[in-house]
Amino acid sequence: MYLALSPGAVGIHPETLEHAIAAAQAGGFEGLEISPQTIKDRGLDTVKSLLEQANLAPAGFGLSVDFRQEVAPTDAQMQEFAEGVELAAALGMKRCMTWIMPCSNVLPFDANFEFHVERLQPIAKILQDNGVGFGLEFVGPKTLRDSQTYPFVYDIAGMTKLAEAVGPEVGFLVDSFHWYCTGSSVDDLAAIPVSKVVYVHINDAQPGKTPEEQVDNQRALPAGTGVIDAKAFLGTLKQIGYDGPLVAEPFLDLSLLANDAERAQLIGEAGRKMLAAAFN
């Protein structure tokens, strides 16, 4: 396992790839998320060279196709996505991920399940054809699930069924916060085949609240509060053989810090603290 930087997840909005790389280096990260569009704009060889010079691994990329709208993505949008996936794969970036809303005001569970399978299958096929893993993130907070009329997939068991229905190579983005909020156990996490763990997010939860009371966009830095058992979470991932990126997504306002280097340093230190709590 290695720490990777997702700039946008921590309030870093680099104007250039060099800016993103500098932030990752400042924070002591070993990997960096890169969009296929960046590879297209800068050129595959240039991006590969810059990452190699910085000793950074291409960690993963978020799904760029907006499948959630009433109208399905166009053929042109899917073709553009396929071209981006090819570039990502050529760079060696073999992990793509997206989140799944755990509720709906429009679609009851069965209709929503069918909708997701229909929309995600063509995406999964493109990724599979290029050897890129597809991780679906279950979103756990009960406070969010209760905010809309119809519940949907929100935990490991539910996401296992959805991933299997979408495609044989589809797996999980496992987030420590959502794992905690759903009351999932170490055994639940250990039951996921390592081949299905595509990506991992690390965070901590707010103290003084039960798992059911946690709010999705009110989190803490990895190992920031000690509410989430870092040893149980990361130790289990290590036990099953996960060796991919660990990406912090704490949803904190870091705008008061002086610059992006300081933001990256704070996130990097938090990630290393969580690793130390788990393995030292």
Summary of the structure (lengths in Angstrom):
residues: 280
radius of gyration: 18.1
end to end distance: 14.8
largest distance: 50.6
contacts: 964
relative contact order: 0.16
helix: 48%
strand: 16%
